[in-house]
């Protein structure tokens, strides 16, 4: 493995193929769990179903279990939870809830990481707009990925979509390099200015995972040391894809994660320069 500017790994075609396998397994988990996201189910049960699928069906390793002390397989973030929600048998989903499920797996030493939004029954009009806008913002960021582009181009595209709809961008959490290390360089901010930051090169692999709030961007971490919520208790949404920079653009390694989202607008995941 070579390293480019600021120590960012530059992956070979063979290494990207390995990353692609892990990415698609992670995406497959999100497709598998969709029919189970219904009113009356606990987030703990969703976690168990994901764990069983990763271990018994995929023969992979749940990357989150024990990572820096995290106790579960997936992060399940409901309504005003921004990220890192801990699944629980006492947290029962109800009609109108929105939630993000974030999954990471390890296959043959390579990490795959992705997340998406789900709706329980019929969400509010605001929740629907927030979900759709966050996904649009992620895709706008992905569309900027090409050799020679700057990381700031990605962040600027994301915040432009968010601010158009009067949503705020969470700044404390960002996308990250990924491969044989879960969280590697570069850090991918979801806000910024065109032309600022690291220049992209073919072979770089990283996540783009914007978190948008319906209210203010401020957040706080709960006493469990993981769960992050909106300070004003407004709704929050997140989407995440894992991408590889190619010679003429990028490949969305986790594109299969975008199945038929319950009630959400559909759009292609293949970014174009």
Buried (B, 14 or more C-beta within 10 A) or exposed (E): EEEBEEEBBBBEEEBBEBBBBBBBBBBBBBBBBBEEBBEEBBBBBBBBBBBEBBBEEBEBBBBBBEEEEBEBBBBBBBBBBBBBBBBBEEBBBEEBBBBBBBBBBBBEEBBBBBBBBBBBEEBEEEBBBBBBBBBBBBBBBBBBBBBEBBBBBBBBBBBBBBBEBEBBBBBEBBBBBBBBEBBBBBBBBBBBEBEEBBBBBBBBBBBBBBBBBBBEBBBEBEEEEBBBBBBBEBBBBBBBBBBBBBEEBBBBBBBBBBBEBBEBEEEEBEBEE
